[in-house]
């Protein structure tokens, strides 16, 4: 059975999320590089790189970046705008030599897509395993408390000139947030993301051998609170 994320992340995704732009990516990358002691020439792996906006920012800072994503469509777009090597692969089975990266990142809620938590732990273990001892792993995820508090069940939006209806809900067990996007064309897109609390992500990282050094609630380096829009955890690998 095809999983939702195997179908969703194509060119339509970019049209429906035009606010995910280069400026936002540059803010995220600047915060990361400032806090991890980055030096030009570092080897950086961008897992779930999408259309390459973060990879471009890492390259501009002097990193040797590799982008990895499951979406062939998004990788085709990325190849037109970044010189970074790009690899198509599933984050649960990374074709990357263990311990070969100075920094591995997973940015803008490119996690939490799977059915079982064992798969999420497996994916984190794969990503962390690419980092050298003393290197860094960074995850930028949604903030579950803020998602629940600000959930709008239904609204109409204009996204990139397209009128869409957006339905949102939290599963009965509180573990997943589901969003359905319905453009006027009638086609339907569904996202489902696991609502991991920051403490749960930190626990999975600890189990994978990562010590979290920095916690932020947004790209402006604000503290992580229940009201924060993001969960940004930066840790060093043992």
C-alpha positions in Angstrom: 0.0 0.0 0.0 1.3 3.4 -1.0 1.8 5.7 2.0 0.6 9.3 1.9 4.0 10.9 1.8 5.0 8.9 -1.2 2.3 10.6 -3.3 2.0 14.1 -1.8 5.5 15.6 -2.1 5.4 16.6 -5.8 5.2 19.9 -7.7 1.6 20.4 -6.3 3.1 20.5 -2.8 5.3 23.5 -3.7 2.4 25.4 -5.3 0.3 25.0 -2.2 3.1 26.0 0.2 4.7 29.1 -1.4 5.6 30.6 2.0 8.2 28.0 2.5 10.8 30.1 0.7 14.6 30.8 0.6 14.4 33.6 3.2 12.9 31.2 5.8 15.5 28.5 5.0 18.3 31.0 5.4 17.1 32.0 8.8 16.9 28.3 9.9 20.4 27.6 8.5 21.9 30.7 10.0 20.7 29.7 13.5 22.0 26.2 13.2 25.5 27.2 11.9 25.8 29.8 14.6 25.2 27.3 17.4 27.1 24.2 16.3 30.5 25.7 15.7 30.4 25.4 12.0 33.5 25.8 9.9 33.6 26.1 6.0 34.2 22.7 4.5 32.0 20.8 6.9 30.2 17.8 5.5 26.4 18.4 5.9 23.6 15.9 5.1 20.2 17.4 4.6 17.7 14.6 5.0 14.3 15.2 3.3 15.9 18.1 1.4 12.8 18.6 -0.8 13.4 21.3 -3.5 16.8 22.1 -2.0 16.2 25.5 -0.3 18.2 24.5 2.9 20.9 22.8 0.9 21.4 26.0 -1.1 21.8 28.0 2.2 24.3 25.5 3.5 26.3 25.6 0.3 26.3 29.4 0.4 27.9 29.3 3.9 30.7 27.1 2.6 29.4 23.6 3.6 29.9 20.5 1.4 26.2 19.6 1.4 24.5 16.4 0.3 20.7 16.4 -0.1 18.5 13.3 0.3 14.8 12.9 -0.4 12.2 10.3 -1.3 10.4 12.5 -3.8 11.8 12.2 -7.4 9.8 15.3 -8.4 11.3 17.5 -5.7 14.8 16.3 -6.4 14.4 17.2 -10.1 13.5 20.8 -9.0 16.4 20.8 -6.5 18.9 19.9 -9.3 18.0 23.1 -11.1 19.0 25.3 -8.2 21.7 23.7 -6.2 25.1 22.1 -6.9 24.9 19.7 -4.0 24.9 16.0 -4.8 21.3 14.7 -4.5 20.2 11.2 -3.6 16.8 9.6 -3.7 16.3 7.4 -0.6 14.0 6.6 2.3 15.2 8.0 5.6 14.6 4.6 7.2 17.5 3.2 5.1 20.1 5.8 4.3 22.7 5.0 1.7 25.3 7.1 3.6 28.5 5.8 5.2 28.2 5.8 9.0 30.1 8.6 10.8 30.9 10.5 7.6 29.1 13.7 8.3 29.9 16.7 10.6 26.3 17.7 10.7 23.1 16.0 9.7 19.8 17.9 9.7 16.1 17.1 9.3 14.2 20.4 8.9 10.7 21.8 8.7 8.7 18.9 10.0 10.1 16.4 7.6 9.5 13.7 10.2 6.7 11.9 12.0 5.1 10.6 8.8 5.1 6.9 9.6 2.5 4.5 11.1 4.6 3.0 13.9 6.9 4.8 16.4 9.4 2.0 15.9 9.8 3.4 12.3 10.4 6.9 13.6 13.0 5.6 16.0 14.6 3.7 13.2 14.7 6.8 11.0 16.3 8.9 13.7 18.8 6.1 14.3 19.7 6.1 10.6 20.2 9.9 10.5 22.2 10.1 13.7 24.3 7.2 12.5 25.7 9.3 9.6 27.3 11.7 12.1 30.9 11.5 13.3 31.6 11.4 17.1 31.3 14.9 18.4 29.4 16.0 15.3 25.9 17.4 15.4 22.3 16.4 14.6 19.6 18.9 14.3 15.8 18.3 14.0 13.3 21.1 13.3 9.8 19.9 14.0 6.3 21.2 14.8 5.4 22.0 18.4 2.7 19.6 19.3 1.2 21.8 22.1 0.9 24.8 19.8 -0.7 22.6 17.1 -3.4 21.4 19.4 -4.0 24.8 20.9 -4.3 26.7 17.6 -6.0 24.0 15.5 -8.5 25.5 13.1 -10.8 22.7 12.0 -11.8 24.2 8.6 -10.9 27.3 6.6 -10.7 28.5 3.1 -7.3 29.9 1.9 -5.7 31.3 -1.2 -2.4 29.5 -1.8 -0.3 30.6 -4.8 -3.4 31.9 -6.5 -5.4 28.7 -5.9 -8.5 28.7 -3.6 -8.3 25.7 -1.3 -10.3 24.3 1.6 -8.3 23.0 4.5 -9.6 20.6 7.0 -7.6 19.8 10.2 -8.2 17.3 13.0 -6.4 15.4 15.8 -6.8 11.7 16.0 -9.0 10.3 18.8 -5.9 9.1 20.6 -4.2 12.5 20.3 -1.2 11.0 18.5 -1.6 12.4 15.0 -2.7 15.7 13.4 -4.3 15.2 10.0 -4.7 17.9 7.4 -6.7 17.6 4.1 -6.2 20.2 1.4 -8.9 20.4 -1.3 -8.2 22.7 -4.2 -11.1 23.9 -6.4 -10.0 21.3 -9.0 -11.4 18.6 -6.7 -8.2 16.7 -6.1 -7.5 16.0 -2.4 -4.2 16.0 -0.6 -3.8 14.5 2.9 -1.0 14.9 5.4 -0.7 13.0 8.7 2.0 13.8 11.2 2.8 12.2 14.5 2.4 14.8 17.4 5.7 14.1 19.2 6.2 16.3 22.2 9.7 17.9 22.6 10.5 15.6 25.5 9.6 12.5 23.4 11.9 13.6 20.6 14.7 14.3 23.0 14.2 10.8 24.5 14.5 9.2 21.1 17.6 11.2 20.4 19.2 10.2 23.7 18.4 6.5 22.9 20.3 7.1 19.6 23.3 8.5 21.4 22.6 12.2 21.0 23.0 14.8 23.8 20.7 17.7 23.2 22.7 21.0 23.7 20.3 23.6 22.4 16.5 23.9 22.4 14.7 26.7 20.5 11.1 27.5 19.7 11.7 29.3 16.4 14.4 30.5 14.0 14.9 33.7 16.0 16.5 31.6 18.8 13.6 32.1 21.1 13.1 29.7 24.0 11.1 26.6 23.5 7.7 26.9 25.3 4.2 25.5 24.9 3.4 28.5 22.7 6.4 28.2 20.4 5.7 27.5 16.7 8.6 25.1 16.3 10.6 22.5 18.2 14.3 22.9 17.3 16.7 20.5 19.0 20.4 20.5 18.4 22.5 17.7 19.8 26.0 16.2 19.7 26.6 12.6 18.9 28.6 10.5 21.3 
